[in-house]
Amino acid sequence: MQLQLKISGEHYSLLKDHLFPGDGKEAVAIALCGRHINKNYHCLYIHDIILIPYEDCSIREKDIIRWSTLKIIPFLKRLSKGDFGILKIHCHPTGVNDFSIQDDISDKEFFDSVFGWSDSTYPHASAIMLPNGKIIGRFAFEDLHFEPISKISIAGDKIEFFYEIENKNVNPDFAFRTIQTFGDETYNKLSQLKIAIVGCSGTGSPVIEQLVRLGVGELVLIDPNVMEFKNLNRIINSKFSDAEMCKPKVQVLSEVIKTIGLGTKVKTFQKNLFDDVEVLKTILRCDIVFGCMDSVDGRFLLNQLCTFYLLPYFDIGVKLEADGKGGINQIVASVHYIQPGRSSLITRGMFDMDDVKASSQYRKCPEEFLELKKNAYIKNIRVNNPAVISINMTVASHAINDFLNRIHPFKVESPGSYASSTIDITEGYIINSKEEDFEIDYYLKKKSGRGDMSPFIEMSELNL
């Protein structure tokens, strides 16, 4: 079974500042965690944190800590009200990259008490942060045996992954230029990533092409539509015969990936996100999400999903405004990087809840929507948009470079300087905005790392 831990960038920064105050002594924090459980997968998501005050520790030295558990009783009480998990995390200021005998004793004593509070037998977790920020961890089971966490993910300005076992495979020849640019470590990370791409048409297909050529380990492709002749101007590697046969877009791109033969695994779903919760559960078990859709309600759904399950989310959009005379007035593209617990597509002004409702109405009943729209009874939304491959490839490449900069920073400014990029191709400029430029979505902040619950991600429509 895969055992994973996911942490938002905000919580990771809080933990790092608390665990390493600069005095060279151990410190500790406790996290309340949401869960997701599958037959071969169990993940904990940090939902809330209690930083144990240094003055509440009876002993606090460079290699040992004793602390009062009184402050975490509110978390322990919540264990009986939902399938939450408890994460105990402390630091090793000396840099020892393993659990000590003293850690074993302390953890068994602590988790014996935690299981006493809990109404479920699901495991909890213990972790250690090292001075370089790396985290190692293990799950604690009801019989008080431990199993290592295979992957720990950080969804912050930087996207970080800490693996139990690092990839030591021999690098293939095709990866030489990627390694030359970004290094062995980055290529090895790419080869272990599982990335979901929702929308496999104009911007989705060039995103997929680049991820395959970069050597990403596995791709999950989601798109409900089939190939049409109007798609041939922008879906990379699509053929006239694909449109003649009305092949599903995900099938066309899956066949291309396999033909390229660079080792990327692929899983496909010819589904709308709202049609099957199992598709959403496959996405949440990925490491990264790229949203390449026009639909407002689909983008809203992905934003919600990635918040509940602490996934880094790249939202890609293109807007071409026709002048009504066969030409174009404006061409604007955007890349938004959304990290859980911070701003959202709504607080960034990309759309509002009226847009979401209108988009949902169109998805459920296009004919009725268009009639209401004609009579001005419902808010207008864009239904069909012109698409040009050169524009789509420009914004797709911008998104991929932003993604690469977050796992291996190479730009002059820090990754936090690129929360969004607006690319005005008509005027010839790019505007980059920082996360601090946007308002926090306080509703979603409360749901950050909540994990499994009913209704799923608090959207009753998905449980019908």
PATI-642805 format. One record per residue (C-alpha): x, z negated, y. Coordinates in nm, 2 decimals. Each point is the difference from the previous one (the first is absolute). Layout:
BEGIN
r u:X | w:Z | v:Y;
...
END
This chain:
BEGIN
r u:0.00 | w:0.00 | v:0.00;
r u:0.11 | w:0.08 | v:0.35;
r u:0.02 | w:-0.32 | v:0.21;
r u:0.02 | w:0.07 | v:0.38;
r u:-0.01 | w:-0.19 | v:0.33;
r u:-0.09 | w:0.17 | v:0.33;
r u:0.06 | w:-0.14 | v:0.35;
r u:-0.09 | w:0.12 | v:0.34;
r u:0.28 | w:0.05 | v:0.26;
r u:-0.15 | w:-0.27 | v:0.22;
r u:0.00 | w:-0.26 | v:-0.28;
r u:0.35 | w:0.11 | v:-0.11;
r u:0.13 | w:-0.07 | v:0.35;
r u:-0.16 | w:-0.34 | v:0.01;
r u:0.15 | w:-0.10 | v:-0.33;
r u:0.34 | w:0.13 | v:0.09;
r u:0.01 | w:-0.19 | v:0.33;
r u:-0.12 | w:-0.32 | v:-0.16;
r u:0.21 | w:0.01 | v:-0.31;
r u:0.32 | w:0.07 | v:0.19;
r u:-0.01 | w:-0.21 | v:0.32;
r u:0.38 | w:0.01 | v:0.03;
r u:0.09 | w:-0.34 | v:-0.14;
r u:0.12 | w:0.11 | v:-0.35;
r u:-0.26 | w:-0.21 | v:-0.18;
r u:-0.28 | w:0.08 | v:-0.23;
r u:-0.36 | w:0.04 | v:0.13;
r u:-0.33 | w:0.08 | v:-0.17;
r u:-0.34 | w:0.16 | v:0.07;
r u:-0.32 | w:0.04 | v:-0.20;
r u:-0.22 | w:0.32 | v:0.00;
r u:-0.36 | w:0.05 | v:-0.10;
r u:-0.02 | w:0.33 | v:-0.17;
r u:-0.27 | w:0.25 | v:-0.09;
r u:0.02 | w:0.18 | v:-0.34;
r u:-0.05 | w:0.32 | v:-0.17;
r u:-0.01 | w:0.01 | v:-0.38;
r u:0.00 | w:0.30 | v:-0.23;
r u:0.08 | w:0.03 | v:-0.37;
r u:0.37 | w:0.07 | v:0.07;
r u:0.03 | w:-0.12 | v:0.36;
r u:-0.02 | w:-0.33 | v:0.18;
r u:0.08 | w:-0.03 | v:0.37;
r u:-0.01 | w:-0.28 | v:0.25;
r u:-0.05 | w:0.07 | v:0.37;
r u:0.10 | w:-0.26 | v:0.26;
r u:-0.32 | w:-0.08 | v:0.19;
r u:0.09 | w:-0.31 | v:0.20;
r u:0.31 | w:-0.22 | v:0.04;
r u:0.07 | w:-0.37 | v:0.05;
r u:0.36 | w:-0.06 | v:0.12;
r u:0.10 | w:-0.35 | v:-0.12;
r u:0.14 | w:-0.18 | v:0.31;
r u:0.37 | w:-0.10 | v:-0.04;
r u:-0.09 | w:-0.36 | v:0.10;
r u:-0.24 | w:-0.01 | v:-0.30;
r u:0.29 | w:0.03 | v:-0.24;
r u:0.14 | w:-0.33 | v:-0.14;
r u:0.32 | w:0.19 | v:-0.11;
r u:0.12 | w:0.32 | v:0.15;
r u:0.35 | w:0.12 | v:-0.08;
r u:0.18 | w:0.33 | v:-0.07;
r u:-0.10 | w:0.00 | v:-0.37;
r u:-0.30 | w:-0.23 | v:-0.03;
r u:-0.33 | w:-0.08 | v:0.17;
r u:-0.27 | w:-0.26 | v:-0.05;
r u:-0.32 | w:0.03 | v:0.20;
r u:-0.35 | w:-0.14 | v:0.04;
r u:-0.29 | w:0.21 | v:-0.14;
r u:-0.26 | w:-0.16 | v:0.22;
r u:-0.01 | w:0.30 | v:0.24;
r u:-0.09 | w:0.25 | v:-0.27;
r u:-0.31 | w:-0.18 | v:-0.13;
r u:-0.23 | w:0.24 | v:0.19;
r u:0.15 | w:0.29 | v:-0.20;
r u:-0.04 | w:-0.19 | v:-0.32;
r u:-0.36 | w:-0.06 | v:0.07;
r u:-0.06 | w:0.37 | v:0.06;
r u:0.13 | w:0.07 | v:-0.36;
r u:-0.34 | w:-0.12 | v:-0.13;
r u:-0.19 | w:0.24 | v:0.23;
r u:0.15 | w:0.33 | v:-0.10;
r u:0.27 | w:0.16 | v:-0.21;
r u:0.28 | w:-0.09 | v:0.24;
r u:0.36 | w:-0.05 | v:-0.10;
r u:0.26 | w:-0.24 | v:0.14;
r u:0.36 | w:0.12 | v:0.08;
r u:0.27 | w:-0.25 | v:0.06;
r u:0.30 | w:0.15 | v:0.18;
r u:0.32 | w:-0.18 | v:0.10;
r u:0.34 | w:0.12 | v:0.11;
r u:0.35 | w:-0.01 | v:-0.15;
r u:0.23 | w:-0.03 | v:0.31;
r u:0.30 | w:0.03 | v:-0.23;
r u:-0.11 | w:0.34 | v:-0.12;
r u:-0.04 | w:-0.09 | v:-0.37;
r u:-0.20 | w:0.29 | v:-0.14;
r u:-0.18 | w:-0.19 | v:-0.28;
r u:-0.23 | w:-0.29 | v:-0.07;
r u:0.20 | w:-0.32 | v:-0.06;
r u:-0.07 | w:-0.27 | v:-0.26;
r u:-0.13 | w:-0.21 | v:0.29;
r u:-0.24 | w:0.28 | v:0.09;
r u:-0.13 | w:0.02 | v:-0.35;
r u:-0.08 | w:-0.37 | v:0.00;
r u:-0.15 | w:0.01 | v:0.34;
r u:-0.22 | w:0.30 | v:-0.08;
r u:-0.13 | w:-0.14 | v:-0.32;
r u:-0.10 | w:-0.32 | v:0.17;
r u:-0.16 | w:0.19 | v:0.29;
r u:-0.19 | w:0.26 | v:-0.20;
r u:-0.13 | w:-0.26 | v:-0.25;
r u:-0.17 | w:-0.16 | v:0.30;
r u:-0.12 | w:0.34 | v:0.13;
r u:-0.17 | w:0.09 | v:-0.33;
r u:-0.17 | w:-0.33 | v:0.01;
r u:-0.17 | w:0.10 | v:0.33;
r u:-0.08 | w:0.35 | v:-0.12;
r u:-0.32 | w:0.11 | v:-0.19;
r u:0.17 | w:0.31 | v:-0.14;
r u:0.30 | w:0.05 | v:-0.23;
r u:0.15 | w:0.28 | v:0.20;
r u:0.37 | w:-0.04 | v:0.09;
r u:0.15 | w:-0.11 | v:0.33;
r u:0.35 | w:0.08 | v:0.12;
r u:0.33 | w:-0.14 | v:0.13;
r u:0.26 | w:0.18 | v:0.21;
r u:0.33 | w:-0.04 | v:0.16;
r u:0.12 | w:0.17 | v:0.33;
r u:0.37 | w:0.07 | v:0.04;
r u:0.19 | w:0.00 | v:0.33;
r u:-0.01 | w:0.39 | v:0.01;
r u:-0.38 | w:-0.01 | v:-0.02;
r u:-0.02 | w:0.10 | v:-0.36;
r u:-0.27 | w:-0.17 | v:-0.21;
r u:0.00 | w:-0.07 | v:-0.37;
r u:-0.29 | w:-0.15 | v:-0.18;
r u:-0.18 | w:-0.09 | v:-0.32;
r u:-0.36 | w:-0.06 | v:-0.12;
r u:-0.09 | w:-0.35 | v:-0.13;
r u:-0.25 | w:0.00 | v:-0.29;
r u:-0.24 | w:-0.27 | v:-0.11;
r u:0.23 | w:-0.11 | v:-0.28;
r u:0.27 | w:-0.03 | v:0.26;
r u:0.22 | w:0.28 | v:-0.12;
r u:0.14 | w:0.25 | v:0.26;
r u:0.02 | w:0.38 | v:0.01;
r u:0.20 | w:0.19 | v:0.26;
r u:-0.18 | w:0.20 | v:0.28;
r u:0.10 | w:0.36 | v:-0.05;
r u:-0.06 | w:0.12 | v:0.36;
r u:-0.04 | w:-0.18 | v:0.34;
r u:-0.12 | w:0.22 | v:0.28;
r u:0.01 | w:-0.05 | v:0.38;
r u:-0.24 | w:0.20 | v:0.22;
r u:0.14 | w:-0.05 | v:0.34;
r u:0.17 | w:0.21 | v:0.27;
r u:0.25 | w:0.05 | v:-0.28;
r u:-0.13 | w:0.07 | v:-0.35;
r u:0.21 | w:-0.20 | v:-0.25;
r u:0.00 | w:-0.03 | v:-0.37;
r u:0.19 | w:-0.26 | v:-0.21;
r u:0.02 | w:0.08 | v:-0.37;
r u:0.07 | w:-0.22 | v:-0.30;
r u:0.21 | w:0.28 | v:-0.15;
r u:0.15 | w:0.25 | v:0.24;
r u:0.00 | w:0.37 | v:-0.10;
r u:0.34 | w:0.09 | v:-0.13;
r u:-0.08 | w:0.36 | v:-0.12;
r u:0.25 | w:0.28 | v:0.05;
r u:-0.12 | w:0.19 | v:0.31;
r u:-0.10 | w:0.36 | v:-0.07;
r u:0.17 | w:0.29 | v:0.18;
r u:-0.31 | w:0.09 | v:0.21;
r u:0.02 | w:-0.34 | v:0.17;
r u:0.35 | w:0.05 | v:0.14;
r u:-0.11 | w:0.09 | v:0.35;
r u:-0.25 | w:-0.28 | v:0.01;
r u:0.26 | w:-0.25 | v:-0.11;
r u:0.25 | w:0.14 | v:0.25;
r u:-0.24 | w:-0.06 | v:0.28;
r u:-0.16 | w:-0.33 | v:-0.10;
r u:0.22 | w:-0.14 | v:-0.27;
r u:-0.03 | w:-0.09 | v:-0.37;
r u:-0.21 | w:-0.31 | v:0.06;
r u:-0.27 | w:0.20 | v:0.19;
r u:-0.02 | w:0.27 | v:-0.26;
r u:-0.03 | w:-0.26 | v:-0.28;
r u:-0.28 | w:-0.16 | v:0.19;
r u:-0.18 | w:0.33 | v:0.04;
r u:0.04 | w:0.07 | v:-0.38;
r u:-0.18 | w:-0.33 | v:-0.07;
r u:-0.29 | w:0.04 | v:0.24;
r u:-0.36 | w:0.08 | v:-0.08;
r u:-0.17 | w:0.17 | v:0.30;
r u:-0.36 | w:0.09 | v:0.05;
r u:-0.10 | w:0.31 | v:0.21;
r u:-0.37 | w:0.01 | v:0.09;
r u:-0.09 | w:0.36 | v:0.11;
r u:0.20 | w:0.28 | v:-0.15;
r u:-0.06 | w:0.29 | v:0.24;
r u:0.14 | w:0.07 | v:0.35;
r u:0.23 | w:-0.30 | v:0.06;
r u:-0.02 | w:-0.14 | v:-0.36;
r u:0.17 | w:0.29 | v:-0.17;
r u:0.31 | w:0.01 | v:0.22;
r u:0.02 | w:-0.38 | v:-0.04;
r u:-0.01 | w:0.04 | v:-0.37;
r u:0.26 | w:0.28 | v:0.00;
r u:0.25 | w:-0.22 | v:0.19;
r u:-0.06 | w:-0.31 | v:-0.21;
r u:0.07 | w:0.20 | v:-0.32;
r u:0.32 | w:0.16 | v:0.15;
r u:0.11 | w:-0.35 | v:0.10;
r u:-0.02 | w:-0.12 | v:-0.36;
r u:-0.30 | w:-0.25 | v:0.03;
r u:-0.07 | w:-0.14 | v:-0.35;
r u:-0.38 | w:0.04 | v:-0.02;
r u:-0.27 | w:0.15 | v:0.22;
r u:-0.38 | w:-0.07 | v:-0.02;
r u:-0.20 | w:0.29 | v:0.15;
r u:-0.36 | w:-0.05 | v:0.11;
r u:-0.22 | w:0.28 | v:0.13;
r u:-0.36 | w:0.10 | v:-0.11;
r u:0.02 | w:0.36 | v:0.10;
r u:0.08 | w:0.33 | v:-0.16;
r u:0.21 | w:0.28 | v:0.13;
r u:-0.17 | w:0.25 | v:0.22;
r u:0.14 | w:0.32 | v:0.16;
r u:-0.01 | w:-0.17 | v:0.34;
r u:0.26 | w:-0.26 | v:-0.13;
r u:0.26 | w:0.26 | v:-0.09;
r u:0.15 | w:-0.01 | v:0.36;
r u:0.11 | w:-0.36 | v:-0.03;
r u:0.03 | w:-0.14 | v:-0.35;
r u:0.36 | w:0.04 | v:-0.11;
r u:0.05 | w:0.19 | v:-0.33;
r u:-0.37 | w:0.09 | v:-0.03;
r u:-0.08 | w:0.35 | v:-0.13;
r u:-0.28 | w:0.25 | v:0.04;
r u:-0.09 | w:-0.05 | v:-0.37;
r u:-0.04 | w:-0.37 | v:0.06;
r u:-0.28 | w:0.07 | v:0.25;
r u:-0.15 | w:0.27 | v:-0.22;
r u:-0.02 | w:-0.26 | v:-0.28;
r u:-0.12 | w:-0.28 | v:0.23;
r u:0.27 | w:-0.23 | v:-0.14;
r u:-0.01 | w:-0.36 | v:0.12;
r u:0.26 | w:-0.05 | v:0.27;
r u:0.16 | w:-0.30 | v:-0.19;
r u:0.03 | w:0.22 | v:-0.31;
r u:0.18 | w:0.28 | v:0.20;
r u:0.25 | w:-0.25 | v:0.15;
r u:0.05 | w:-0.19 | v:-0.33;
r u:0.09 | w:0.33 | v:-0.17;
r u:0.25 | w:0.08 | v:0.28;
r u:0.16 | w:-0.34 | v:-0.03;
r u:0.05 | w:0.04 | v:-0.37;
r u:0.14 | w:0.35 | v:0.05;
r u:0.25 | w:-0.12 | v:0.25;
r u:0.13 | w:-0.22 | v:-0.27;
r u:0.18 | w:-0.27 | v:0.19;
r u:-0.15 | w:-0.29 | v:-0.20;
r u:-0.27 | w:-0.12 | v:0.23;
r u:-0.30 | w:-0.13 | v:-0.20;
r u:-0.34 | w:0.09 | v:0.13;
r u:-0.35 | w:-0.14 | v:-0.05;
r u:-0.30 | w:0.18 | v:0.15;
r u:-0.36 | w:-0.09 | v:0.10;
r u:-0.25 | w:0.27 | v:0.10;
r u:-0.21 | w:-0.27 | v:0.17;
r u:-0.13 | w:-0.11 | v:0.34;
r u:0.13 | w:-0.35 | v:0.08;
r u:-0.36 | w:-0.13 | v:0.02;
r u:-0.10 | w:0.13 | v:-0.35;
r u:0.21 | w:-0.21 | v:-0.23;
r u:0.15 | w:-0.35 | v:0.06;
r u:0.25 | w:0.07 | v:-0.28;
r u:0.16 | w:0.26 | v:0.22;
r u:0.04 | w:-0.27 | v:0.27;
r u:0.15 | w:-0.24 | v:-0.25;
r u:0.25 | w:0.27 | v:-0.10;
r u:0.10 | w:0.04 | v:0.36;
r u:0.04 | w:-0.37 | v:0.06;
r u:0.25 | w:-0.02 | v:-0.29;
r u:0.22 | w:0.25 | v:0.19;
r u:0.29 | w:-0.09 | v:0.23;
r u:-0.08 | w:0.23 | v:0.30;
r u:-0.31 | w:0.19 | v:0.12;
r u:-0.02 | w:0.32 | v:0.20;
r u:-0.34 | w:0.08 | v:0.14;
r u:-0.03 | w:0.37 | v:0.07;
r u:-0.38 | w:0.02 | v:0.06;
r u:-0.22 | w:0.11 | v:0.29;
r u:-0.29 | w:-0.23 | v:-0.10;
r u:-0.04 | w:-0.31 | v:0.22;
r u:-0.17 | w:-0.21 | v:-0.27;
r u:0.28 | w:0.09 | v:-0.25;
r u:0.27 | w:-0.11 | v:0.24;
r u:-0.19 | w:-0.32 | v:0.08;
r u:-0.03 | w:-0.07 | v:-0.37;
r u:0.38 | w:0.05 | v:-0.06;
r u:0.08 | w:-0.23 | v:0.29;
r u:-0.22 | w:-0.27 | v:-0.15;
r u:0.14 | w:0.05 | v:-0.35;
r u:0.36 | w:-0.01 | v:0.12;
r u:-0.07 | w:-0.33 | v:0.19;
r u:-0.15 | w:-0.18 | v:-0.30;
r u:0.28 | w:0.11 | v:-0.23;
r u:0.30 | w:0.00 | v:0.25;
r u:0.09 | w:0.37 | v:-0.03;
r u:0.19 | w:0.19 | v:0.27;
r u:-0.23 | w:0.28 | v:0.12;
r u:0.10 | w:0.33 | v:0.18;
r u:-0.30 | w:0.17 | v:0.16;
r u:0.05 | w:0.36 | v:0.09;
r u:-0.23 | w:0.20 | v:0.23;
r u:-0.01 | w:0.34 | v:0.17;
r u:-0.23 | w:0.10 | v:0.28;
r u:-0.04 | w:0.37 | v:0.10;
r u:-0.25 | w:0.06 | v:0.28;
r u:-0.13 | w:0.35 | v:0.02;
r u:-0.09 | w:0.15 | v:0.33;
r u:-0.30 | w:0.19 | v:-0.13;
r u:0.15 | w:0.34 | v:0.07;
r u:0.22 | w:0.03 | v:-0.31;
r u:0.29 | w:-0.21 | v:0.14;
r u:0.12 | w:-0.36 | v:0.01;
r u:-0.01 | w:-0.24 | v:0.29;
r u:0.21 | w:-0.28 | v:-0.15;
r u:0.19 | w:-0.08 | v:-0.31;
r u:0.07 | w:-0.37 | v:-0.06;
r u:0.12 | w:-0.18 | v:-0.31;
r u:0.05 | w:-0.37 | v:-0.07;
r u:0.17 | w:-0.23 | v:-0.26;
r u:-0.11 | w:-0.36 | v:-0.01;
r u:0.18 | w:-0.26 | v:-0.20;
r u:-0.24 | w:-0.28 | v:-0.08;
r u:0.14 | w:-0.33 | v:-0.14;
r u:-0.23 | w:-0.27 | v:-0.12;
r u:-0.09 | w:-0.29 | v:0.23;
r u:0.07 | w:0.19 | v:0.32;
r u:-0.19 | w:0.28 | v:0.19;
r u:-0.23 | w:0.24 | v:-0.18;
r u:-0.12 | w:0.35 | v:0.06;
r u:-0.30 | w:-0.14 | v:0.18;
r u:0.19 | w:-0.23 | v:0.24;
r u:0.23 | w:0.30 | v:0.06;
r u:-0.30 | w:0.19 | v:0.13;
r u:0.01 | w:0.27 | v:-0.27;
r u:-0.37 | w:-0.05 | v:-0.06;
r u:-0.27 | w:-0.27 | v:0.02;
r u:-0.27 | w:-0.12 | v:-0.24;
r u:-0.25 | w:0.25 | v:0.14;
r u:0.24 | w:0.27 | v:-0.11;
r u:0.03 | w:-0.16 | v:-0.34;
r u:-0.38 | w:-0.01 | v:-0.04;
r u:-0.03 | w:0.36 | v:0.11;
r u:0.27 | w:0.11 | v:-0.24;
r u:-0.17 | w:-0.19 | v:-0.28;
r u:-0.33 | w:0.16 | v:0.08;
r u:0.16 | w:0.35 | v:-0.02;
r u:0.16 | w:-0.08 | v:-0.33;
r u:-0.32 | w:-0.12 | v:-0.16;
r u:-0.23 | w:0.27 | v:0.14;
r u:0.16 | w:0.28 | v:0.20;
r u:-0.32 | w:0.19 | v:0.06;
r u:-0.18 | w:-0.30 | v:0.15;
r u:0.30 | w:-0.09 | v:0.20;
r u:0.03 | w:0.34 | v:0.16;
r u:-0.37 | w:0.00 | v:0.09;
r u:0.03 | w:-0.34 | v:0.16;
r u:0.32 | w:0.11 | v:0.18;
r u:-0.18 | w:0.31 | v:0.13;
r u:-0.27 | w:-0.22 | v:0.14;
r u:0.25 | w:-0.25 | v:0.14;
r u:-0.13 | w:-0.29 | v:-0.21;
r u:0.34 | w:-0.08 | v:-0.15;
r u:0.35 | w:-0.02 | v:0.14;
r u:0.19 | w:0.32 | v:-0.02;
r u:0.30 | w:0.03 | v:-0.23;
r u:0.23 | w:0.28 | v:-0.09;
r u:-0.11 | w:0.17 | v:-0.32;
r u:0.21 | w:0.31 | v:-0.04;
r u:0.34 | w:0.03 | v:0.16;
r u:0.23 | w:0.30 | v:0.04;
r u:0.33 | w:-0.04 | v:-0.19;
r u:0.33 | w:0.17 | v:0.03;
r u:0.29 | w:-0.05 | v:-0.25;
r u:0.27 | w:-0.02 | v:0.27;
r u:-0.18 | w:-0.28 | v:0.18;
r u:-0.08 | w:-0.19 | v:-0.33;
r u:0.36 | w:0.03 | v:-0.12;
r u:0.13 | w:-0.13 | v:0.34;
r u:-0.21 | w:-0.32 | v:-0.02;
r u:0.06 | w:-0.04 | v:-0.37;
r u:0.38 | w:0.01 | v:0.05;
r u:-0.03 | w:-0.25 | v:0.28;
r u:-0.19 | w:-0.24 | v:-0.23;
r u:0.25 | w:0.03 | v:-0.28;
r u:0.29 | w:-0.06 | v:0.24;
r u:-0.18 | w:-0.31 | v:0.13;
r u:-0.05 | w:-0.12 | v:-0.36;
r u:0.37 | w:0.06 | v:-0.08;
r u:0.10 | w:-0.19 | v:0.32;
r u:-0.19 | w:-0.30 | v:-0.12;
r u:0.17 | w:-0.02 | v:-0.34;
r u:0.34 | w:0.10 | v:0.15;
r u:0.01 | w:-0.04 | v:0.38;
r u:0.20 | w:0.29 | v:0.15;
r u:-0.14 | w:0.04 | v:0.35;
r u:0.15 | w:-0.14 | v:0.31;
r u:-0.30 | w:-0.22 | v:0.06;
r u:-0.14 | w:-0.24 | v:-0.26;
r u:-0.29 | w:0.10 | v:-0.23;
r u:-0.23 | w:-0.23 | v:0.21;
r u:0.03 | w:0.25 | v:0.29;
r u:-0.20 | w:0.26 | v:-0.20;
r u:-0.34 | w:-0.16 | v:-0.08;
r u:-0.15 | w:0.33 | v:0.10;
r u:0.12 | w:0.34 | v:0.11;
r u:-0.22 | w:0.24 | v:0.19;
r u:0.14 | w:0.35 | v:-0.01;
r u:-0.15 | w:0.23 | v:0.27;
r u:0.11 | w:0.35 | v:-0.11;
r u:-0.17 | w:0.17 | v:0.28;
r u:0.17 | w:-0.20 | v:0.27;
r u:0.32 | w:-0.05 | v:-0.20;
r u:0.05 | w:-0.37 | v:-0.01;
r u:-0.01 | w:-0.30 | v:-0.24;
r u:-0.12 | w:-0.35 | v:0.10;
r u:0.11 | w:-0.29 | v:-0.22;
r u:-0.18 | w:-0.33 | v:0.02;
r u:0.10 | w:-0.35 | v:-0.12;
r u:-0.21 | w:-0.23 | v:-0.21;
r u:-0.01 | w:-0.23 | v:0.30;
r u:-0.18 | w:0.27 | v:0.20;
r u:-0.31 | w:-0.04 | v:-0.21;
r u:-0.26 | w:-0.27 | v:-0.03;
r u:0.01 | w:-0.20 | v:-0.33;
r u:-0.31 | w:0.06 | v:-0.22;
r u:-0.09 | w:-0.37 | v:-0.04;
r u:-0.28 | w:0.08 | v:-0.25;
r u:0.24 | w:0.18 | v:-0.24;
r u:0.27 | w:-0.26 | v:0.07;
r u:-0.21 | w:-0.26 | v:-0.17;
r u:-0.03 | w:0.23 | v:-0.30;
r u:0.37 | w:0.08 | v:-0.03;
r u:0.11 | w:-0.06 | v:-0.36;
r u:-0.34 | w:-0.12 | v:-0.11;
r u:0.02 | w:0.21 | v:-0.32;
r u:-0.29 | w:0.03 | v:-0.25;
r u:-0.34 | w:-0.13 | v:0.10;
r u:-0.37 | w:0.10 | v:-0.02;
r u:-0.11 | w:0.22 | v:0.16;
r u:0.32 | w:0.20 | v:-0.03;
r u:0.19 | w:-0.01 | v:0.33;
r u:-0.33 | w:-0.13 | v:0.15;
r u:-0.16 | w:0.35 | v:-0.01;
r u:-0.32 | w:-0.03 | v:-0.20;
r u:-0.04 | w:0.38 | v:0.00;
r u:0.29 | w:0.01 | v:-0.25;
r u:-0.18 | w:-0.22 | v:-0.25;
r u:-0.32 | w:0.19 | v:-0.04;
END
